[in-house]
Amino acid sequence: MKHGCSSGSCGCGSSVPVSTFTRVVGGALVFVALAAVVMAVVGGCSEAPASKGPTPVNAAAAPKAAPPRTASQAAAEATAKAAGPAQAGGYPVSGPEGDQTRIEVGGLTMPKPVTWVWTVPSMQFRALQYAVPAEGVNSPAAELVFSVFPAGDGGPVDANLERWASQFRDGANAAASKRSESTVNGMKVSRIESVGDYMGMGAAAPRPGCMQLGAIVQAPGRNIFIKVVGPQATVESNRKAFEAMIAGMR
């Protein structure tokens, strides 16, 4: 007598229980899904753009560094900056090079010793400046300065001479100053000479034992202010050279 398949557990086609089949199929689906995700991630990473690294510089297009300036070029530029047309009246001004026996400023030329050394003007309104070493004595250098103003600018001549005189003190009082006038090559020259404690512009304290020789030259259309100030021994040792400079103005 044949027995029928009961509970799906007989040998007809070797059937697998439903619960087992579900577990197997579910696990396979999960594995396939995970594999798809991994492949997508890997594929996405492989398609990422490769690093290009630093962008090469086109040597022809790169800006070129300016060539280094020589000392004379730097000095000449400093001269041009300090002695612009507004300060020097638009006239040529001596520099660190050229004829070291002549001074050119304010449209005038004049002689000078070669020992007077051009320096960069240290203040506004100074068109030209020199260091003046002592001659035959042991004393620090003095300072020779030139300023150029169109006629009418810079203030009246007498007021400027009074201001120069007031910078020299004799104790609590103003030092005595000598003044004179002359004519050089058709130009009126007003002179001043002072000795005492010098209180220059911006100075914190007066400098004792100083001297000045100053001159204001009234040239056509402009005034040239000239003044040498420093230790009395230094200025006195250069008196003859200063006098020759003024007398030789052209």
PASE-859981 format. One record per residue (C-alpha): z negated, x, y. Coordinates in Angstrom, 1 decimal. Example, Ala and Ser with C-alpha at 12.3 -4.5 7.8 and 13.67 -1.06 7.14 Angstrom:
REM residues 2
<atom><zz>-7.8</zz><xx>12.3</xx><yy>-4.5</yy></atom>
<atom><zz>-7.1</zz><xx>13.7</xx><yy>-1.1</yy></atom>
***
This chain:
REM residues 250
<atom><zz>0.0</zz><xx>0.0</xx><yy>0.0</yy></atom>
<atom><zz>1.1</zz><xx>1.4</xx><yy>3.4</yy></atom>
<atom><zz>-1.4</zz><xx>1.7</xx><yy>6.1</yy></atom>
<atom><zz>-0.3</zz><xx>1.2</xx><yy>9.7</yy></atom>
<atom><zz>-0.9</zz><xx>3.6</xx><yy>12.5</yy></atom>
<atom><zz>-4.3</zz><xx>2.9</xx><yy>13.9</yy></atom>
<atom><zz>-5.5</zz><xx>3.8</xx><yy>17.4</yy></atom>
<atom><zz>-2.4</zz><xx>5.9</xx><yy>17.8</yy></atom>
<atom><zz>-4.0</zz><xx>8.6</xx><yy>15.6</yy></atom>
<atom><zz>-1.7</zz><xx>8.6</xx><yy>12.7</yy></atom>
<atom><zz>1.1</zz><xx>11.1</xx><yy>12.0</yy></atom>
<atom><zz>3.9</zz><xx>9.0</xx><yy>13.5</yy></atom>
<atom><zz>5.7</zz><xx>11.5</xx><yy>15.7</yy></atom>
<atom><zz>2.4</zz><xx>13.4</xx><yy>16.1</yy></atom>
<atom><zz>1.4</zz><xx>11.4</xx><yy>19.2</yy></atom>
<atom><zz>-0.9</zz><xx>13.1</xx><yy>21.8</yy></atom>
<atom><zz>-3.9</zz><xx>11.2</xx><yy>23.1</yy></atom>
<atom><zz>-3.3</zz><xx>9.7</xx><yy>26.6</yy></atom>
<atom><zz>-6.3</zz><xx>11.5</xx><yy>28.2</yy></atom>
<atom><zz>-5.1</zz><xx>14.9</xx><yy>26.9</yy></atom>
<atom><zz>-1.6</zz><xx>14.3</xx><yy>28.1</yy></atom>
<atom><zz>-2.8</zz><xx>13.4</xx><yy>31.6</yy></atom>
<atom><zz>-4.9</zz><xx>16.5</xx><yy>31.9</yy></atom>
<atom><zz>-2.0</zz><xx>18.7</xx><yy>30.8</yy></atom>
<atom><zz>0.6</zz><xx>17.1</xx><yy>33.2</yy></atom>
<atom><zz>-1.9</zz><xx>17.1</xx><yy>36.1</yy></atom>
<atom><zz>-2.6</zz><xx>20.7</xx><yy>35.7</yy></atom>
<atom><zz>1.1</zz><xx>21.6</xx><yy>35.5</yy></atom>
<atom><zz>1.7</zz><xx>19.7</xx><yy>38.7</yy></atom>
<atom><zz>-1.1</zz><xx>21.5</xx><yy>40.5</yy></atom>
<atom><zz>0.3</zz><xx>24.9</xx><yy>39.3</yy></atom>
<atom><zz>3.8</zz><xx>24.0</xx><yy>40.6</yy></atom>
<atom><zz>2.4</zz><xx>22.9</xx><yy>44.0</yy></atom>
<atom><zz>0.4</zz><xx>26.1</xx><yy>44.4</yy></atom>
<atom><zz>3.5</zz><xx>28.2</xx><yy>43.4</yy></atom>
<atom><zz>5.6</zz><xx>26.4</xx><yy>46.0</yy></atom>
<atom><zz>3.0</zz><xx>27.1</xx><yy>48.7</yy></atom>
<atom><zz>2.8</zz><xx>30.8</xx><yy>47.8</yy></atom>
<atom><zz>6.5</zz><xx>31.2</xx><yy>47.8</yy></atom>
<atom><zz>6.8</zz><xx>29.5</xx><yy>51.2</yy></atom>
<atom><zz>4.1</zz><xx>31.8</xx><yy>52.7</yy></atom>
<atom><zz>5.7</zz><xx>34.9</xx><yy>51.2</yy></atom>
<atom><zz>9.2</zz><xx>33.8</xx><yy>52.4</yy></atom>
<atom><zz>7.9</zz><xx>33.1</xx><yy>55.9</yy></atom>
<atom><zz>6.3</zz><xx>36.5</xx><yy>56.1</yy></atom>
<atom><zz>9.5</zz><xx>38.2</xx><yy>54.9</yy></atom>
<atom><zz>11.4</zz><xx>36.5</xx><yy>57.7</yy></atom>
<atom><zz>9.1</zz><xx>37.6</xx><yy>60.5</yy></atom>
<atom><zz>10.9</zz><xx>39.9</xx><yy>63.0</yy></atom>
<atom><zz>10.3</zz><xx>43.5</xx><yy>62.4</yy></atom>
<atom><zz>8.4</zz><xx>45.5</xx><yy>65.1</yy></atom>
<atom><zz>10.9</zz><xx>47.0</xx><yy>67.5</yy></atom>
<atom><zz>8.6</zz><xx>49.7</xx><yy>68.7</yy></atom>
<atom><zz>8.7</zz><xx>51.1</xx><yy>72.2</yy></atom>
<atom><zz>11.8</zz><xx>50.3</xx><yy>74.2</yy></atom>
<atom><zz>13.8</zz><xx>53.5</xx><yy>74.7</yy></atom>
<atom><zz>14.0</zz><xx>54.6</xx><yy>78.3</yy></atom>
<atom><zz>17.4</zz><xx>55.2</xx><yy>79.8</yy></atom>
<atom><zz>17.1</zz><xx>58.7</xx><yy>81.2</yy></atom>
<atom><zz>19.9</zz><xx>58.1</xx><yy>83.7</yy></atom>
<atom><zz>18.3</zz><xx>54.9</xx><yy>85.0</yy></atom>
<atom><zz>14.7</zz><xx>56.3</xx><yy>85.2</yy></atom>
<atom><zz>13.5</zz><xx>57.2</xx><yy>88.7</yy></atom>
<atom><zz>13.6</zz><xx>60.9</xx><yy>89.5</yy></atom>
<atom><zz>10.5</zz><xx>62.6</xx><yy>90.8</yy></atom>
<atom><zz>10.8</zz><xx>63.9</xx><yy>94.3</yy></atom>
<atom><zz>11.1</zz><xx>67.7</xx><yy>94.4</yy></atom>
<atom><zz>7.9</zz><xx>69.5</xx><yy>95.5</yy></atom>
<atom><zz>7.7</zz><xx>70.2</xx><yy>99.2</yy></atom>
<atom><zz>7.3</zz><xx>73.7</xx><yy>100.5</yy></atom>
<atom><zz>4.4</zz><xx>74.6</xx><yy>102.7</yy></atom>
<atom><zz>6.7</zz><xx>74.9</xx><yy>105.7</yy></atom>
<atom><zz>8.2</zz><xx>71.5</xx><yy>105.0</yy></atom>
<atom><zz>4.8</zz><xx>69.9</xx><yy>104.8</yy></atom>
<atom><zz>3.8</zz><xx>71.6</xx><yy>108.0</yy></atom>
<atom><zz>7.0</zz><xx>70.4</xx><yy>109.7</yy></atom>
<atom><zz>6.3</zz><xx>66.9</xx><yy>108.6</yy></atom>
<atom><zz>2.8</zz><xx>67.0</xx><yy>109.9</yy></atom>
<atom><zz>4.2</zz><xx>68.3</xx><yy>113.2</yy></atom>
<atom><zz>6.6</zz><xx>65.4</xx><yy>113.5</yy></atom>
<atom><zz>3.9</zz><xx>62.9</xx><yy>112.7</yy></atom>
<atom><zz>1.4</zz><xx>64.3</xx><yy>115.1</yy></atom>
<atom><zz>3.9</zz><xx>64.9</xx><yy>117.9</yy></atom>
<atom><zz>6.1</zz><xx>61.8</xx><yy>117.9</yy></atom>
<atom><zz>8.1</zz><xx>60.8</xx><yy>120.9</yy></atom>
<atom><zz>5.3</zz><xx>58.8</xx><yy>122.4</yy></atom>
<atom><zz>3.0</zz><xx>61.8</xx><yy>122.4</yy></atom>
<atom><zz>5.5</zz><xx>64.6</xx><yy>123.3</yy></atom>
<atom><zz>7.8</zz><xx>62.6</xx><yy>125.6</yy></atom>
<atom><zz>10.7</zz><xx>62.9</xx><yy>123.3</yy></atom>
<atom><zz>11.1</zz><xx>66.6</xx><yy>123.9</yy></atom>
<atom><zz>11.4</zz><xx>69.3</xx><yy>121.2</yy></atom>
<atom><zz>8.0</zz><xx>70.8</xx><yy>120.1</yy></atom>
<atom><zz>7.4</zz><xx>74.2</xx><yy>118.6</yy></atom>
<atom><zz>6.5</zz><xx>74.3</xx><yy>114.9</yy></atom>
<atom><zz>5.1</zz><xx>76.9</xx><yy>112.5</yy></atom>
<atom><zz>8.5</zz><xx>78.6</xx><yy>112.2</yy></atom>
<atom><zz>11.0</zz><xx>79.9</xx><yy>114.6</yy></atom>
<atom><zz>10.4</zz><xx>82.2</xx><yy>117.6</yy></atom>
<atom><zz>6.7</zz><xx>83.1</xx><yy>117.5</yy></atom>
<atom><zz>6.8</zz><xx>84.6</xx><yy>121.0</yy></atom>
<atom><zz>7.8</zz><xx>81.4</xx><yy>122.7</yy></atom>
<atom><zz>6.2</zz><xx>77.9</xx><yy>123.1</yy></atom>
<atom><zz>8.4</zz><xx>74.8</xx><yy>123.5</yy></atom>
<atom><zz>6.8</zz><xx>71.6</xx><yy>124.6</yy></atom>
<atom><zz>7.4</zz><xx>68.8</xx><yy>127.1</yy></atom>
<atom><zz>10.9</zz><xx>70.2</xx><yy>128.0</yy></atom>
<atom><zz>9.4</zz><xx>73.5</xx><yy>129.0</yy></atom>
<atom><zz>9.4</zz><xx>76.9</xx><yy>127.4</yy></atom>
<atom><zz>6.9</zz><xx>79.7</xx><yy>128.0</yy></atom>
<atom><zz>5.9</zz><xx>83.0</xx><yy>126.5</yy></atom>
<atom><zz>2.9</zz><xx>83.5</xx><yy>124.1</yy></atom>
<atom><zz>1.4</zz><xx>86.3</xx><yy>122.0</yy></atom>
<atom><zz>2.4</zz><xx>86.3</xx><yy>118.3</yy></atom>
<atom><zz>-1.3</zz><xx>86.3</xx><yy>117.5</yy></atom>
<atom><zz>-1.6</zz><xx>82.7</xx><yy>118.6</yy></atom>
<atom><zz>-1.1</zz><xx>80.7</xx><yy>115.4</yy></atom>
<atom><zz>0.4</zz><xx>77.2</xx><yy>115.3</yy></atom>
<atom><zz>-1.9</zz><xx>74.6</xx><yy>113.7</yy></atom>
<atom><zz>-1.6</zz><xx>70.9</xx><yy>112.9</yy></atom>
<atom><zz>-2.7</zz><xx>68.9</xx><yy>116.0</yy></atom>
<atom><zz>-6.1</zz><xx>67.5</xx><yy>115.1</yy></atom>
<atom><zz>-6.3</zz><xx>64.6</xx><yy>117.5</yy></atom>
<atom><zz>-4.2</zz><xx>61.8</xx><yy>118.9</yy></atom>
<atom><zz>-2.2</zz><xx>62.7</xx><yy>122.1</yy></atom>
<atom><zz>-2.0</zz><xx>66.4</xx><yy>121.2</yy></atom>
<atom><zz>1.6</zz><xx>67.4</xx><yy>121.1</yy></atom>
<atom><zz>1.0</zz><xx>71.0</xx><yy>120.1</yy></atom>
<atom><zz>-2.0</zz><xx>73.1</xx><yy>119.1</yy></atom>
<atom><zz>-2.7</zz><xx>76.8</xx><yy>118.5</yy></atom>
<atom><zz>-5.6</zz><xx>78.9</xx><yy>117.2</yy></atom>
<atom><zz>-6.3</zz><xx>81.7</xx><yy>119.7</yy></atom>
<atom><zz>-8.1</zz><xx>84.7</xx><yy>118.2</yy></atom>
<atom><zz>-10.2</zz><xx>87.0</xx><yy>120.2</yy></atom>
<atom><zz>-8.6</zz><xx>90.2</xx><yy>121.5</yy></atom>
<atom><zz>-10.7</zz><xx>93.4</xx><yy>121.2</yy></atom>
<atom><zz>-14.0</zz><xx>91.6</xx><yy>120.7</yy></atom>
<atom><zz>-15.8</zz><xx>90.1</xx><yy>117.7</yy></atom>
<atom><zz>-15.8</zz><xx>86.4</xx><yy>118.5</yy></atom>
<atom><zz>-14.5</zz><xx>83.2</xx><yy>116.9</yy></atom>
<atom><zz>-11.1</zz><xx>81.8</xx><yy>117.7</yy></atom>
<atom><zz>-10.5</zz><xx>79.4</xx><yy>120.6</yy></atom>
<atom><zz>-8.2</zz><xx>76.4</xx><yy>120.6</yy></atom>
<atom><zz>-5.1</zz><xx>75.9</xx><yy>122.8</yy></atom>
<atom><zz>-3.8</zz><xx>72.4</xx><yy>123.1</yy></atom>
<atom><zz>-0.9</zz><xx>70.7</xx><yy>124.9</yy></atom>
<atom><zz>-0.4</zz><xx>67.0</xx><yy>125.7</yy></atom>
<atom><zz>2.7</zz><xx>65.4</xx><yy>127.3</yy></atom>
<atom><zz>2.7</zz><xx>62.2</xx><yy>129.3</yy></atom>
<atom><zz>5.4</zz><xx>60.4</xx><yy>131.2</yy></atom>
<atom><zz>4.6</zz><xx>60.5</xx><yy>135.0</yy></atom>
<atom><zz>2.0</zz><xx>57.9</xx><yy>135.8</yy></atom>
<atom><zz>0.6</zz><xx>57.9</xx><yy>132.3</yy></atom>
<atom><zz>-2.5</zz><xx>59.8</xx><yy>131.2</yy></atom>
<atom><zz>-4.3</zz><xx>59.1</xx><yy>134.5</yy></atom>
<atom><zz>-4.3</zz><xx>60.8</xx><yy>137.9</yy></atom>
<atom><zz>-4.4</zz><xx>64.6</xx><yy>137.9</yy></atom>
<atom><zz>-7.6</zz><xx>64.9</xx><yy>139.8</yy></atom>
<atom><zz>-9.4</zz><xx>62.5</xx><yy>137.6</yy></atom>
<atom><zz>-8.4</zz><xx>64.5</xx><yy>134.5</yy></atom>
<atom><zz>-9.6</zz><xx>67.7</xx><yy>136.0</yy></atom>
<atom><zz>-12.9</zz><xx>66.1</xx><yy>136.9</yy></atom>
<atom><zz>-13.2</zz><xx>64.9</xx><yy>133.3</yy></atom>
<atom><zz>-12.5</zz><xx>68.4</xx><yy>132.0</yy></atom>
<atom><zz>-15.1</zz><xx>69.8</xx><yy>134.3</yy></atom>
<atom><zz>-17.8</zz><xx>67.2</xx><yy>133.3</yy></atom>
<atom><zz>-17.5</zz><xx>68.4</xx><yy>129.6</yy></atom>
<atom><zz>-19.2</zz><xx>71.6</xx><yy>130.6</yy></atom>
<atom><zz>-23.0</zz><xx>71.6</xx><yy>131.3</yy></atom>
<atom><zz>-25.5</zz><xx>74.0</xx><yy>132.7</yy></atom>
<atom><zz>-28.7</zz><xx>72.7</xx><yy>131.2</yy></atom>
<atom><zz>-29.1</zz><xx>69.2</xx><yy>132.4</yy></atom>
<atom><zz>-26.5</zz><xx>69.6</xx><yy>135.2</yy></atom>
<atom><zz>-22.8</zz><xx>69.9</xx><yy>135.3</yy></atom>
<atom><zz>-21.5</zz><xx>73.4</xx><yy>135.2</yy></atom>
<atom><zz>-19.7</zz><xx>74.8</xx><yy>138.2</yy></atom>
<atom><zz>-15.9</zz><xx>74.9</xx><yy>137.9</yy></atom>
<atom><zz>-13.3</zz><xx>76.7</xx><yy>139.8</yy></atom>
<atom><zz>-10.1</zz><xx>74.8</xx><yy>140.8</yy></atom>
<atom><zz>-6.8</zz><xx>76.0</xx><yy>142.3</yy></atom>
<atom><zz>-3.2</zz><xx>75.0</xx><yy>142.8</yy></atom>
<atom><zz>0.1</zz><xx>76.8</xx><yy>142.7</yy></atom>
<atom><zz>3.8</zz><xx>76.3</xx><yy>142.3</yy></atom>
<atom><zz>5.6</zz><xx>77.7</xx><yy>139.3</yy></atom>
<atom><zz>9.4</zz><xx>77.4</xx><yy>139.0</yy></atom>
<atom><zz>9.4</zz><xx>74.4</xx><yy>141.4</yy></atom>
<atom><zz>6.5</zz><xx>72.6</xx><yy>139.5</yy></atom>
<atom><zz>3.1</zz><xx>72.0</xx><yy>140.9</yy></atom>
<atom><zz>0.3</zz><xx>73.4</xx><yy>138.7</yy></atom>
<atom><zz>-3.3</zz><xx>72.3</xx><yy>139.1</yy></atom>
<atom><zz>-5.8</zz><xx>74.8</xx><yy>137.5</yy></atom>
<atom><zz>-9.4</zz><xx>74.6</xx><yy>136.4</yy></atom>
<atom><zz>-11.9</zz><xx>77.2</xx><yy>135.0</yy></atom>
<atom><zz>-15.3</zz><xx>76.3</xx><yy>133.6</yy></atom>
<atom><zz>-18.1</zz><xx>78.1</xx><yy>131.8</yy></atom>
<atom><zz>-21.2</zz><xx>76.6</xx><yy>130.1</yy></atom>
<atom><zz>-22.2</zz><xx>74.4</xx><yy>127.2</yy></atom>
<atom><zz>-19.2</zz><xx>72.5</xx><yy>126.1</yy></atom>
<atom><zz>-19.4</zz><xx>68.9</xx><yy>125.0</yy></atom>
<atom><zz>-16.0</zz><xx>67.9</xx><yy>123.7</yy></atom>
<atom><zz>-14.9</zz><xx>64.5</xx><yy>122.7</yy></atom>
<atom><zz>-16.7</zz><xx>63.2</xx><yy>119.6</yy></atom>
<atom><zz>-19.0</zz><xx>66.3</xx><yy>119.5</yy></atom>
<atom><zz>-22.6</zz><xx>65.6</xx><yy>118.2</yy></atom>
<atom><zz>-24.1</zz><xx>68.3</xx><yy>120.4</yy></atom>
<atom><zz>-22.9</zz><xx>70.7</xx><yy>123.1</yy></atom>
<atom><zz>-21.6</zz><xx>74.2</xx><yy>122.1</yy></atom>
<atom><zz>-23.3</zz><xx>76.9</xx><yy>124.2</yy></atom>
<atom><zz>-21.5</zz><xx>79.9</xx><yy>125.7</yy></atom>
<atom><zz>-18.0</zz><xx>78.3</xx><yy>126.0</yy></atom>
<atom><zz>-15.2</zz><xx>78.7</xx><yy>128.5</yy></atom>
<atom><zz>-12.1</zz><xx>76.8</xx><yy>129.4</yy></atom>
<atom><zz>-8.9</zz><xx>77.6</xx><yy>131.2</yy></atom>
<atom><zz>-6.9</zz><xx>74.5</xx><yy>132.0</yy></atom>
<atom><zz>-3.7</zz><xx>73.5</xx><yy>133.8</yy></atom>
<atom><zz>-1.9</zz><xx>70.3</xx><yy>134.5</yy></atom>
<atom><zz>1.8</zz><xx>70.9</xx><yy>135.2</yy></atom>
<atom><zz>3.7</zz><xx>68.2</xx><yy>137.1</yy></atom>
<atom><zz>7.2</zz><xx>68.5</xx><yy>135.8</yy></atom>
<atom><zz>10.0</zz><xx>66.1</xx><yy>136.8</yy></atom>
<atom><zz>9.2</zz><xx>62.7</xx><yy>135.1</yy></atom>
<atom><zz>6.2</zz><xx>64.0</xx><yy>133.1</yy></atom>
<atom><zz>2.9</zz><xx>65.8</xx><yy>133.2</yy></atom>
<atom><zz>2.0</zz><xx>68.5</xx><yy>130.7</yy></atom>
<atom><zz>-1.7</zz><xx>69.1</xx><yy>130.1</yy></atom>
<atom><zz>-2.6</zz><xx>72.6</xx><yy>128.9</yy></atom>
<atom><zz>-6.1</zz><xx>73.8</xx><yy>128.0</yy></atom>
<atom><zz>-7.7</zz><xx>76.6</xx><yy>126.0</yy></atom>
<atom><zz>-11.3</zz><xx>76.1</xx><yy>125.1</yy></atom>
<atom><zz>-13.7</zz><xx>78.3</xx><yy>122.9</yy></atom>
<atom><zz>-16.3</zz><xx>81.0</xx><yy>123.0</yy></atom>
<atom><zz>-16.4</zz><xx>82.7</xx><yy>126.4</yy></atom>
<atom><zz>-15.6</zz><xx>86.1</xx><yy>125.0</yy></atom>
<atom><zz>-12.6</zz><xx>84.8</xx><yy>123.2</yy></atom>
<atom><zz>-11.1</zz><xx>82.9</xx><yy>126.1</yy></atom>
<atom><zz>-11.8</zz><xx>85.7</xx><yy>128.6</yy></atom>
<atom><zz>-10.1</zz><xx>88.2</xx><yy>126.3</yy></atom>
<atom><zz>-7.0</zz><xx>86.0</xx><yy>126.4</yy></atom>
<atom><zz>-7.0</zz><xx>85.4</xx><yy>130.1</yy></atom>
<atom><zz>-4.0</zz><xx>87.7</xx><yy>130.9</yy></atom>
<atom><zz>-2.0</zz><xx>86.1</xx><yy>128.1</yy></atom>
<atom><zz>-2.8</zz><xx>82.6</xx><yy>129.4</yy></atom>
<atom><zz>-1.8</zz><xx>83.6</xx><yy>133.0</yy></atom>
<atom><zz>1.4</zz><xx>85.1</xx><yy>131.7</yy></atom>
<atom><zz>2.2</zz><xx>81.8</xx><yy>129.8</yy></atom>
<atom><zz>1.7</zz><xx>79.7</xx><yy>132.9</yy></atom>
<atom><zz>3.7</zz><xx>82.1</xx><yy>135.1</yy></atom>
<atom><zz>6.5</zz><xx>82.2</xx><yy>132.6</yy></atom>
<atom><zz>7.1</zz><xx>78.5</xx><yy>132.3</yy></atom>
<atom><zz>10.7</zz><xx>77.5</xx><yy>132.6</yy></atom>
***
